[in-house]
Amino acid sequence: MADTPIRRGTVKDVPYILGFIKELAEYEHESDKVLCTEEMLEKTIFGPMPYAKVLIAETPEGIPAGFALYFYNYSTWNGKPGIYLEDLYVQPKYRRNSYGSALLFSLAQELITIDGGRLEWSVLKWNKPSIEFYKSLGAVPMEEWEMMRVDGNKIQALAERSPGIKP
């Protein structure tokens, strides 16, 4: 693991981060769904109000091999913060070299640092190699839970029904 440097992403990594996002979307057969731009990443991750954080896995030569993009969440049940892993991606030529494991180990360490309670993420049901990899590290599927999402025009439809938020 000493040969697997993990570091925090910086604004200089934005081109790599966007490249990893696009490669992951291609792997997941969703290339046409990526709307993100470098400018959006700069604003939302490295701007005045960062909404997410990034860890970069580097080769011993300092080449970015993969990334983990995550943000903090909160569990009302255990009264602790948690980490939600939005994306974990290692380029195919660097897989099976501990980069993915090192990124997850680093997230677990960060969770301990913040006295957090959970590290969570989603994985596509068809992605058997990733599911087996995660299970090998101790992750368990949440069989009783179903992920839900509202996006696109449906967000506007929900917002129009809001009674408003008092200051």
GROMACS elastic network, one bead per residue, 0.5 to 0.9 nm:
[ bonds ]
;  ai    aj funct       b0    kb
    1     4     6  0.52160   500
    1     5     6  0.79499   500
    1    98     6  0.69990   500
    1    99     6  0.85364   500
    1   102     6  0.69900   500
    2     5     6  0.68455   500
    3    58     6  0.88570   500
    3    59     6  0.73636   500
    3    60     6  0.59367   500
    4    57     6  0.67013   500
    4    58     6  0.63961   500
    4    59     6  0.63491   500
    4    60     6  0.68349   500
    4    97     6  0.82862   500
    4    98     6  0.70962   500
    4    99     6  0.62681   500
    4   102     6  0.67807   500
    5    56     6  0.82327   500
    5    57     6  0.58860   500
    5    58     6  0.53982   500
    5    59     6  0.69295   500
    5    60     6  0.71040   500
    5    62     6  0.83051   500
    5    99     6  0.85550   500
    5   102     6  0.81876   500
    6    55     6  0.65210   500
    6    56     6  0.55746   500
    6    58     6  0.62951   500
    6    67     6  0.89680   500
    6    99     6  0.85039   500
    6   102     6  0.72213   500
    6   103     6  0.68568   500
    6   106     6  0.74932   500
    7    54     6  0.85855   500
    7    55     6  0.55946   500
    7    56     6  0.53378   500
    7    57     6  0.66829   500
    7    58     6  0.78709   500
    8    53     6  0.78594   500
    8    54     6  0.59650   500
    8    56     6  0.60413   500
    8    57     6  0.89528   500
    9    12     6  0.79026   500
    9    13     6  0.60668   500
    9    14     6  0.82267   500
    9    17     6  0.86012   500
    9    53     6  0.74125   500
    9    54     6  0.50256   500
    9    55     6  0.52949   500
    9    56     6  0.57300   500
    9    67     6  0.85619   500
   10    13     6  0.54010   500
   10    14     6  0.73225   500
   10    45     6  0.89757   500
   10    46     6  0.72554   500
   10    54     6  0.80402   500
   11    14     6  0.54655   500
   11    15     6  0.87681   500
   11    41     6  0.84851   500
   11    42     6  0.62823   500
   11    45     6  0.82899   500
   11    46     6  0.60792   500
   12    15     6  0.74096   500
   12    16     6  0.85187   500
   13    16     6  0.52899   500
   13    17     6  0.60604   500
   13    18     6  0.86675   500
   13    56     6  0.84841   500
   13    64     6  0.86078   500
   14    18     6  0.60879   500
   14    19     6  0.84035   500
   14    38     6  0.60675   500
   14    39     6  0.86651   500
   14    41     6  0.66531   500
   14    42     6  0.68331   500
   15    18     6  0.52940   500
   15    19     6  0.60937   500
   15    20     6  0.86435   500
   15    38     6  0.65508   500
   16    20     6  0.60819   500
   16    21     6  0.85590   500
   16    64     6  0.73196   500
   16    66     6  0.86431   500
   16    67     6  0.89061   500
   17    20     6  0.51080   500
   17    21     6  0.61919   500
   17    22     6  0.86835   500
   17    38     6  0.85627   500
   17    41     6  0.83616   500
   17    54     6  0.84091   500
   17    56     6  0.86472   500
   17    66     6  0.83963   500
   17    67     6  0.71952   500
   17    69     6  0.87678   500
   18    22     6  0.62016   500
   18    23     6  0.85924   500
   18    36     6  0.75511   500
   18    37     6  0.70697   500
   18    38     6  0.65221   500
   18    41     6  0.77980   500
   19    22     6  0.51727   500
   19    23     6  0.61630   500
   19    24     6  0.85810   500
   20    23     6  0.50305   500
   20    24     6  0.60392   500
   20    25     6  0.85079   500
   20    65     6  0.89815   500
   20    66     6  0.69397   500
   20    67     6  0.73421   500
   20    89     6  0.67067   500
   20    90     6  0.78529   500
   20    91     6  0.76065   500
   21    24     6  0.51460   500
   21    25     6  0.61604   500
   21    26     6  0.86459   500
   21    34     6  0.79421   500
   21    36     6  0.86759   500
   21    87     6  0.78360   500
   21    89     6  0.79243   500
   22    25     6  0.50311   500
   22    26     6  0.61880   500
   22    27     6  0.86677   500
   22    30     6  0.89395   500
   22    31     6  0.65367   500
   22    34     6  0.68055   500
   23    26     6  0.50542   500
   23    27     6  0.62547   500
   23    28     6  0.86633   500
   23    31     6  0.80143   500
   23    89     6  0.84046   500
   23    91     6  0.79517   500
   24    27     6  0.50175   500
   24    28     6  0.62036   500
   24    29     6  0.86128   500
   24    30     6  0.85419   500
   24    31     6  0.82936   500
   24    87     6  0.82666   500
   24    88     6  0.84900   500
   24    89     6  0.64398   500
   24    90     6  0.86691   500
   24    91     6  0.86957   500
   25    29     6  0.61275   500
   25    32     6  0.81384   500
   25    33     6  0.76542   500
   25    34     6  0.71013   500
   26    30     6  0.57094   500
   26    32     6  0.84716   500
   27    30     6  0.76158   500
   27    31     6  0.81706   500
   28    31     6  0.77395   500
   28   124     6  0.81600   500
   28   127     6  0.85412   500
   29    32     6  0.84274   500
   30    33     6  0.54921   500
   30    34     6  0.75116   500
   31    34     6  0.59695   500
   32    35     6  0.80597   500
   34    37     6  0.85916   500
   36    39     6  0.82446   500
   36    40     6  0.61770   500
   36    41     6  0.72017   500
   37    40     6  0.51460   500
   37    41     6  0.64136   500
   37    42     6  0.87012   500
   38    41     6  0.51316   500
   38    42     6  0.61611   500
   38    43     6  0.86618   500
   39    42     6  0.51084   500
   39    43     6  0.62481   500
   39    44     6  0.86400   500
   40    43     6  0.51870   500
   40    44     6  0.59860   500
   40    45     6  0.81878   500
   41    44     6  0.52552   500
   41    45     6  0.55186   500
   41    46     6  0.71294   500
   41    47     6  0.84989   500
   42    45     6  0.57242   500
   42    46     6  0.50160   500
   42    47     6  0.59853   500
   43    46     6  0.57307   500
   43    48     6  0.74916   500
   43    49     6  0.79618   500
   43    50     6  0.75189   500
   44    47     6  0.57134   500
   44    48     6  0.81877   500
   44    49     6  0.68526   500
   44    50     6  0.52424   500
   44    51     6  0.56528   500
   44    52     6  0.71677   500
   45    48     6  0.86334   500
   45    49     6  0.76440   500
   45    51     6  0.56850   500
   45    52     6  0.52806   500
   45    53     6  0.61861   500
   45    54     6  0.80281   500
   46    49     6  0.76575   500
   46    50     6  0.56838   500
   46    51     6  0.85481   500
   46    52     6  0.85014   500
   46    53     6  0.83089   500
   47    50     6  0.56599   500
   47    51     6  0.88485   500
   50    53     6  0.74284   500
   51    70     6  0.89105   500
   51    71     6  0.67387   500
   51    72     6  0.86967   500
   52    69     6  0.67585   500
   52    70     6  0.55468   500
   52    72     6  0.77271   500
   53    68     6  0.82293   500
   53    69     6  0.57333   500
   53    70     6  0.54296   500
   53    71     6  0.60644   500
   53    72     6  0.89356   500
   54    67     6  0.67475   500
   54    68     6  0.55989   500
   54    70     6  0.63931   500
   54    71     6  0.87474   500
   55    66     6  0.85215   500
   55    67     6  0.55226   500
   55    68     6  0.51835   500
   55    69     6  0.66060   500
   55    70     6  0.84548   500
   55   103     6  0.71009   500
   55   106     6  0.83901   500
   55   107     6  0.85303   500
   56    64     6  0.63786   500
   56    65     6  0.75139   500
   56    66     6  0.59785   500
   56    68     6  0.66841   500
   56    69     6  0.88851   500
   56   103     6  0.77687   500
   57    62     6  0.88774   500
   57    63     6  0.83231   500
   57    64     6  0.58097   500
   57    65     6  0.55769   500
   57    66     6  0.52151   500
   57    67     6  0.58502   500
   57    68     6  0.83280   500
   57    90     6  0.81930   500
   57    99     6  0.60775   500
   57   100     6  0.81066   500
   57   102     6  0.76687   500
   57   103     6  0.67476   500
   58    61     6  0.74793   500
   58    62     6  0.52423   500
   58    63     6  0.51751   500
   58    65     6  0.53255   500
   58    66     6  0.72322   500
   58    67     6  0.89262   500
   58    99     6  0.79835   500
   59    62     6  0.51869   500
   59    63     6  0.51692   500
   59    64     6  0.64661   500
   59    65     6  0.62934   500
   59    94     6  0.84554   500
   59    99     6  0.86059   500
   60    63     6  0.74612   500
   62    65     6  0.88527   500
   64    67     6  0.78777   500
   65    89     6  0.85586   500
   65    90     6  0.58033   500
   65    91     6  0.58705   500
   65    92     6  0.89510   500
   65    93     6  0.84866   500
   65    94     6  0.62544   500
   65    95     6  0.87314   500
   65    99     6  0.74926   500
   66    88     6  0.75640   500
   66    89     6  0.52933   500
   66    91     6  0.59408   500
   66    94     6  0.81879   500
   66    99     6  0.71480   500
   66   100     6  0.76633   500
   66   103     6  0.86113   500
   67    87     6  0.76503   500
   67    88     6  0.58308   500
   67    89     6  0.55245   500
   67    90     6  0.65344   500
   67    99     6  0.87745   500
   67   100     6  0.82651   500
   67   103     6  0.73042   500
   68    85     6  0.69736   500
   68    86     6  0.75536   500
   68    87     6  0.55473   500
   68    89     6  0.66069   500
   68    90     6  0.88611   500
   68   100     6  0.85886   500
   68   103     6  0.64781   500
   68   104     6  0.80670   500
   68   107     6  0.85130   500
   69    84     6  0.87589   500
   69    85     6  0.61363   500
   69    86     6  0.55990   500
   69    87     6  0.51364   500
   69    88     6  0.66112   500
   70    83     6  0.66239   500
   70    84     6  0.55430   500
   70    86     6  0.52232   500
   70    87     6  0.69759   500
   70    88     6  0.87549   500
   70   107     6  0.87670   500
   71    82     6  0.84342   500
   71    83     6  0.57384   500
   71    84     6  0.54971   500
   71    85     6  0.67669   500
   71    86     6  0.75503   500
   72    81     6  0.65964   500
   72    82     6  0.55761   500
   72    84     6  0.60684   500
   72    85     6  0.88027   500
   73    80     6  0.87746   500
   73    81     6  0.56732   500
   73    82     6  0.50354   500
   73    83     6  0.57735   500
   73    84     6  0.64225   500
   74    77     6  0.89546   500
   74    78     6  0.86988   500
   74    79     6  0.73049   500
   74    80     6  0.59188   500
   74    82     6  0.54594   500
   74    83     6  0.81202   500
   74   116     6  0.86779   500
   74   117     6  0.86240   500
   74   118     6  0.87618   500
   75    78     6  0.56295   500
   75    79     6  0.55662   500
   75    80     6  0.55982   500
   75    81     6  0.61436   500
   75    82     6  0.69061   500
   75   117     6  0.76704   500
   75   118     6  0.80835   500
   76    80     6  0.71806   500
   76    81     6  0.88417   500
   77    80     6  0.81240   500
   78    81     6  0.86201   500
   78   117     6  0.69926   500
   79   117     6  0.82545   500
   80   114     6  0.89434   500
   80   115     6  0.72284   500
   80   116     6  0.54422   500
   80   117     6  0.56102   500
   80   118     6  0.82906   500
   81   111     6  0.82869   500
   81   114     6  0.75137   500
   81   115     6  0.74322   500
   81   117     6  0.62333   500
   81   118     6  0.75219   500
   82   111     6  0.67301   500
   82   114     6  0.84582   500
   82   115     6  0.85716   500
   82   116     6  0.50003   500
   82   117     6  0.54535   500
   82   119     6  0.59149   500
   82   120     6  0.78254   500
   83   107     6  0.78107   500
   83   108     6  0.87814   500
   83   110     6  0.87032   500
   83   111     6  0.67909   500
   83   116     6  0.76420   500
   83   117     6  0.83878   500
   83   118     6  0.63343   500
   83   120     6  0.63827   500
   83   121     6  0.86067   500
   84   118     6  0.81899   500
   84   119     6  0.59613   500
   84   121     6  0.56827   500
   84   122     6  0.89264   500
   85    88     6  0.71043   500
   85   107     6  0.85990   500
   85   119     6  0.72329   500
   85   120     6  0.60920   500
   85   122     6  0.79262   500
   86   120     6  0.88089   500
   86   121     6  0.63775   500
   86   122     6  0.76565   500
   87   121     6  0.81675   500
   87   122     6  0.88622   500
   88   100     6  0.73257   500
   88   103     6  0.79788   500
   88   104     6  0.85217   500
   89    92     6  0.89947   500
   89   100     6  0.72464   500
   90    93     6  0.82921   500
   90    94     6  0.64821   500
   90    95     6  0.61687   500
   90    99     6  0.68433   500
   90   100     6  0.63588   500
   91    94     6  0.55237   500
   91    95     6  0.64759   500
   92    95     6  0.52239   500
   92    96     6  0.87354   500
   93    96     6  0.87130   500
   94    97     6  0.60572   500
   94    98     6  0.85502   500
   94    99     6  0.73935   500
   95    98     6  0.72017   500
   95    99     6  0.69301   500
   95   100     6  0.75281   500
   96    99     6  0.75277   500
   96   100     6  0.82070   500
   97   100     6  0.80458   500
   97   101     6  0.87401   500
   98   101     6  0.51302   500
   98   102     6  0.59029   500
   98   103     6  0.85708   500
   99   102     6  0.50571   500
   99   103     6  0.62296   500
   99   104     6  0.87450   500
  100   103     6  0.52034   500
  100   104     6  0.63870   500
  100   105     6  0.86332   500
  101   104     6  0.51461   500
  101   105     6  0.60031   500
  101   106     6  0.84803   500
  101   133     6  0.88269   500
  101   134     6  0.89763   500
  101   137     6  0.80258   500
  102   106     6  0.60417   500
  102   107     6  0.85976   500
  103   106     6  0.51014   500
  103   107     6  0.62972   500
  103   108     6  0.87227   500
  104   107     6  0.50238   500
  104   108     6  0.62150   500
  104   109     6  0.86144   500
  104   137     6  0.89121   500
  105   108     6  0.50548   500
  105   109     6  0.62579   500
  105   110     6  0.87052   500
  106   110     6  0.62120   500
  106   111     6  0.86002   500
  107   111     6  0.61460   500
  107   112     6  0.86728   500
  107   119     6  0.77805   500
  108   112     6  0.63487   500
  108   113     6  0.86747   500
  108   118     6  0.88195   500
  108   119     6  0.71098   500
  109   112     6  0.51118   500
  109   113     6  0.62280   500
  109   114     6  0.88669   500
  110   114     6  0.64094   500
  110   115     6  0.85659   500
  110   116     6  0.83575   500
  111   114     6  0.53318   500
  111   115     6  0.61022   500
  111   117     6  0.72238   500
  111   118     6  0.75034   500
  111   119     6  0.73563   500
  112   116     6  0.58323   500
  112   117     6  0.81271   500
  113   116     6  0.75115   500
  116   119     6  0.82698   500
  120   139     6  0.88808   500
  122   147     6  0.83926   500
  123   126     6  0.84825   500
  123   127     6  0.69798   500
  123   130     6  0.75260   500
  123   131     6  0.70476   500
  124   127     6  0.53739   500
  124   128     6  0.83551   500
  124   130     6  0.87338   500
  124   131     6  0.84022   500
  125   128     6  0.70798   500
  125   131     6  0.79904   500
  126   129     6  0.88365   500
  126   131     6  0.87738   500
  127   130     6  0.56511   500
  127   131     6  0.63070   500
  127   132     6  0.88315   500
  128   132     6  0.60681   500
  128   133     6  0.84554   500
  129   132     6  0.53035   500
  129   133     6  0.61614   500
  129   134     6  0.87122   500
  130   134     6  0.60993   500
  130   135     6  0.85071   500
  131   134     6  0.51894   500
  131   135     6  0.61415   500
  131   136     6  0.85835   500
  131   139     6  0.87410   500
  131   141     6  0.86277   500
  132   135     6  0.50377   500
  132   136     6  0.60853   500
  132   137     6  0.87895   500
  133   136     6  0.51328   500
  133   137     6  0.66952   500
  133   139     6  0.88687   500
  134   137     6  0.52564   500
  134   138     6  0.66535   500
  134   139     6  0.53768   500
  134   140     6  0.78886   500
  135   138     6  0.50515   500
  135   140     6  0.61277   500
  135   141     6  0.82438   500
  136   139     6  0.72724   500
  140   143     6  0.87682   500
  141   144     6  0.88546   500
  142   145     6  0.56296   500
  142   146     6  0.82340   500
  143   146     6  0.78401   500
  150   153     6  0.87412   500
  150   154     6  0.61652   500
  150   155     6  0.61339   500
  150   158     6  0.89072   500
  151   154     6  0.56856   500
  151   155     6  0.54692   500
  151   156     6  0.87205   500
  152   155     6  0.59421   500
  152   156     6  0.76610   500
  153   156     6  0.53681   500
  153   157     6  0.64860   500
  153   158     6  0.88940   500
  154   158     6  0.62173   500
  154   159     6  0.85669   500
  155   158     6  0.52066   500
  155   159     6  0.61318   500
  155   160     6  0.86399   500
  156   159     6  0.50026   500
  156   160     6  0.61321   500
  156   161     6  0.88544   500
  157   160     6  0.53006   500
  157   161     6  0.68901   500
  158   161     6  0.53822   500
  158   162     6  0.69582   500
  159   162     6  0.52338   500
  159   163     6  0.88948   500
  159   164     6  0.89675   500
  160   163     6  0.84520   500
  161   164     6  0.87680   500
  162   165     6  0.81038   500
